[in-house]
Amino acid sequence: MADLIYRVNMTNLSFKIEEVPAQWLGLGGRALTSTIVAQEVDPECHPLGPNNKLVFAPGLLSGTSASNSGRNSCGAKSPLTGGIKESNVGGTSAGIMSKLGVKALIIEGMPKNENVFYQLHVTKNKVEFIEVPELVGLDNYAVLDAIAAKYDKKVAVMTIGRVGEMRMNLANISVKDPGGKLRSHGRGGLGAVMGSKKIKCITVDAENYKEVTIADPEKFKEASKVFTKALQENPISGEGLPAFGTNVLVNILNEAGGLPTRNFRAGNWEFAENICGETMAENIKARGGKTTHGCHAGCVIQCSQVYNDKDGNYLTSGFEYETIWALGANFGIKDLDLIAKMDGLMDDLGVDSIETSVTLGLAVDAGILAYGDGEKAYELLSKDLPNGTAMGRIIGSGTHILGKIYGLVRVPTVKGQGIPAYEPRAVKGQGITYATSTMGADHTSGYAVATNILNSGGHVDPLKKEGQVDLARNLQIATAAVDSTGMCIFVAFPALDDPKCLPALVDMINARFGCTLTIDDVVNLGKTILKTEHEFNIKAGLNSADDRLPEFMKYEVLPPHNVVWDFTGEEIDAFWNF
Amino acid sequence: MADLIYRVNMTNLSFKIEEVPAQWLGLGGRALTSTIVAQEVDPECHPLGPNNKLVFAPGLLSGTSASNSGRNSCGAKSPLTGGIKESNVGGTSAGIMSKLGVKALIIEGMPKNENVFYQLHVTKNKVEFIEVPELVGLDNYAVLDAIAAKYDKKVAVMTIGRVGEMRMNLANISVKDPGGKLRSHGRGGLGAVMGSKKIKCITVDAENYKEVTIADPEKFKEASKVFTKALQENPISGEGLPAFGTNVLVNILNEAGGLPTRNFRAGNWEFAENICGETMAENIKARGGKTTHGCHAGCVIQCSQVYNDKDGNYLTSGFEYETIWALGANFGIKDLDLIAKMDGLMDDLGVDSIETSVTLGLAVDAGILAYGDGEKAYELLSKDLPNGTAMGRIIGSGTHILGKIYGLVRVPTVKGQGIPAYEPRAVKGQGITYATSTMGADHTSGYAVATNILNSGGHVDPLKKEGQVDLARNLQIATAAVDSTGMCIFVAFPALDDPKCLPALVDMINARFGCTLTIDDVVNLGKTILKTEHEFNIKAGLNSADDRLPEFMKYEVLPPHNVVWDFTGEEIDAFWNF
C-alpha cells in the first residue's frame, strides 16, 4: 500500500486523499513538513489566519521496528516566531499514521463559524469532522478520557487544551504516549494554530492498519541491530539518559557555569543539588515511580520517567532537564516536587514547559512574581492562564511579548522564542545555534552542548569563539536530517562517536524504501531543509538582525566565568555559508 | 552665536557642548534626528536599553518669524516599530531650543539606579540633572504646574506621565504649548524611551535667549510674506482647517467610503454626523470654546481649538480628526463630549491618542470591551492604564501587541503601529504610504489623502491602483524635507497647489542661513532622509515583508465600495526605486 497525502480543508469541512507528488516521495518528518509549508504557505500570511497550514508528517522510519523511530513532525508558520516551525514529538501518532499510510496530514483554511470546535477523525481514506461542544474547555487528560470512552480501541490522539483554544503562544499540540501520558509538539505555539482552525483534537484510528512495507526486510533487520547496539553502547544514550533522564544535565551544566540562573544573571546556582537528576532518581526509587520509560514504542533509551510525590501519587512524566532548570535555577523553585507538580499541570494544560517557565523567570523582573515563589506561580498557571484572565493572557503570550508589555530589556529570546537551559555566553556553540536556528532559540536544533560540554564528537572549548560556527552548522545540518527520519534527537550521541551508527541509519532507510542513499545524500538533505526554512523566514520578514542573541548578553558579564557574548554579526552570519 | 550640540549622558549624568559637525550643519528637524540616530545608534540595540539615544532637533526655520515653523523633531529607535522613529510636535520647545542655539539635544545611556527619575534642565551651555521624586507618578498637567511653580519665567517643558515612566508603547513625550496645554511627540513610544532613560521631564530655560540669526533679513521678510499669503489663500489651510479643524475630515471620509468603522469592517458610519467637524464647531461656538487656536507661536492656520463641555468647562484642545475617528466610528462612541473628555485624559496621561484609540477598537474583537462602551473605556484609560494593572499594561502595549496577546487576525497595524483614520482599501495611495513608510502606519508621512480625496495637487482615483505608488513616493519625499524645516505638515496643501509656496519656503531657508539651496536640493534632502531611515530599518531587522498591510485587507471586502487591498508585494516594493 502506497502512502498518501490526507488534505483537510477547514473552511468547507472537506478532505481529499492525494497521491504523494514525486518530489515529496523521499521526504518525511521535518523535511516534509518544512517543504510543504515552504511550497504552500504564503510566508507573509498571518499565522492564525486562514492561509496558514498545519502539517503533520511521521518520519521516514516511523512505523517500522527501528529503535527510536517514533517521532512525528508538525509544521506551520509559527505565531511565536513569525517564521517556519517544525516540532517533533514522541507518542503514538507517528507510528499509527505511518501504519495507516498517511505520508502527511495537511490542514488548511478556517471555519467561518468561530463558535464550533471539531474533532478530526482520520481513518483509512477518510476524515470525519465531528462537532465536539462537550470537549470545549477541557484540558488534555479529560480529552484523552473522553476519547478513550468513545472508542473501544487504540487511537492516536493529538489535542489542545484551553490555552490552545484561546490561541495563546504557549499552546502545544499534545499527543498521547504509549503509557497514556502526554508528549508535546512544543515550542512555537502550534497549539494556537490548531486552535485557530477550530480543531480541538485529531484522532487517528489504528484498527485496520498494517505494518509498514519494508522493501528489503533482511537488510533492514541487520542494520537495525547495528543501530540499536550503537544506541545501547553509547555512554550517554545507553547509561546517563536511562539512569537520570535528561536531568542528568543539572549538575553538569552547573559545574560548567552554563546553568542560567535568576533570568540569566549567572551560570551556576547554589541549590542545584535540590533539583538535579541524582536527586530525582533517588526520589523516584524511594517513591515507586519509574526511572526509565519510553515516550514512544521502540525506544531503547528510555530517558523518560514517572515521578511520584511522597505518597506515591503520580505527579508527572517526561520530566525534562530544560523544564526543571527553568522552574529551578532560572525562576528559583528549590522544591523538586513542586516543579514536578507544575510540569504535570503544564502537560494537562498543553503548554510549552520551556516557554512557560522562562516566561515565569522574566515575570520576576516584571514584578509579577517573587523569585522562587512557586505557590503563586502555580496559581497563575492553574487559574489565570487557562481561564484567560488579563494576567493569564500576558503569561500565555510567552517571554518575548511579556518583555514588550513590561518594557523590559533583559529578555532572553531569539526570534521571539525563549532561550532554554544552556547559557549562550558560557556554551558558545549553543549560542550560535540559538542565534541562527530557523526555529528561534531551540536547543534541539543543533545541540552544541554535546561537543562543548559532553565531549561527544570531540571537544570544542565552550568559552572560546573558535570552531563554534562550524560546530553549530554541522550539528544543525545533521539534526535537520535526523528530524526527517523519525528518529529521536538522542541518536546524535552514538552518531557523533560510533562510526557504525550513521551508516546503519542510512541502511535502514535504504532497506525500507529500496533506495540507495549515501551519507552525503543525507547531509545534503539536511542542508536543503535548513535553506528551505531560512528562505521562508526571510520572505516572512526575518533577516540577519534576527539571527542575534539578546543585546544584554553583549554587555552584561556572566559569572562565574565572567564572559560576555562576543560574536560579531558578521561572524554569526557566516553560519549561512554553505 | 553658532548653534551647538548638547550631548547628555545619563549613565554618568554628564554633558558635553559640542560644535556642530560640518555634515550636520545644513540639517534640522527630521533630517537631523534621523541622521544622528542612523550614525550613532546600533540598529540592533534594544530600544529601551542603554544603547538607544533620544534626539531632539528643532527645524531649520524654527525660532524665526516664519509662519508655522515651530515644529520640533524627536528621534530614536522605536520600541513600538523596532525601526527608526521621528515624531514632530508643535508647542514651545522648538522655538526656545532654537533661540538658545541648541541645534540638537542628544540623550545617551541610562542610569544604573533604576529608582530615580530626573529633570534635565537645559540652559545656556549647561545641563543640570535634578532628582525629582516629587514628580514621579504625576501626570502631565501636574508636571506643568510643578514646573510653573518652580520657575518664575517661561521655560519649555517636555514631559512624560506614568505610562511613560512604566515604559509602555503608548507613551508620548508631551510638550507645553503657548496656551499652557499639551502637544505630543506621538506615535512609536518615544515616551517609553525617555522613561527608560529615567527622565521625567526636560525643561529649557528661555530667559537669556536671543532671536535666531538671519543672514539676509530683507530677503527673509519678503519670502515670508509670500509664504504666509500662500497658506492663507489656500482653501484647505486658509478656510477648511481654521473653520472645523482637522475634524472637517469626518464627513469627507465618510462620503468617500474611507472612514474605517468597527475596527476596519466598513468604510462609512451611520453616526458620522454625531462626531463631525461641523457638529464640533457648533458645540464650540455655543459653549464658549475656541474654534481657532495655534499649537505653536507663528501659526497662521490655527487648526487647533478649545472644546468645552455643556457647562463651558474645558474638556480638550488639539482635538484631531484621527482621534475622533478612532474613538467614534472605529470604537463606536457616538457622544462627541465623551470623546473630548477621553482626548483630554490622553493628553494628561501622555499617551498617543491614535494608538490608544485604535487599540480600544481592537479590544472589542478581543472581548475586552463592547463596541461603543465609552464609559468602560474611560475607566480602563483613567484607572487601569496609568496604574499599570495587567489589563492596563495590555492596552498600554498598543494594537499590535494586543493582537498577539489575544491571538487576533484582524489587527490593523503596519510595522507594529496602528493604522489611522483612512481606510487603505478605499484610499489606496494612503495605503501605499502606510505600507512603505519607515515610521510604520503613519498618515503624516505621506498624506496621499490630499490627492486621492481632497484633490490637492491634482487627483488620483482613490479606488484604483494606478499612480498611487508614485503619489505616495513623491509625498513621502516632500514630507521628509518639510519635516526638516520645522514647518507644520499642512504647508503641503498650498505647496501642492500654489507655485509660489515652495520657492518661498526655500528662499526663507536660504535667507536664514545665507545659502543657495534649490528646490531640487530640498527634494534630494527628502530622498536622502528616506533612504537613511530605510537602511536603518533593514539593519534593525525589518525587510520588504514588513512593507505590507495586514493580510486580512487582502481577502476581506470593504463596504460600501466592496474593495480589497490588491497591490502585490512587487508593486509595493517599487516604492523604493528612486
Interface residues (C-beta under 8 A of the other chain):
Chain A: P43 E44 C45 H46 L48 G49 P50 N51 P79 M166 R167 M168 N169 A192 G195 S196 T389 A390 M391 R393 I394 G396 S397 I401 K404 I405 Y406 G407 L408 V409 V411 I538 K539 A540 G541 L542 N543 A545 D546 R548 P550 E551 F552 Y555 G569
Chain B: P43 E44 C45 H46 L48 G49 P50 N51 P79 M166 R167 M168 N169 A192 G195 S196 T389 A390 M391 R393 I394 G396 S397 I401 K404 I405 Y406 G407 L408 V409 V411 I538 K539 A540 G541 L542 N543 A545 D546 R548 P550 E551 F552 Y555 G569
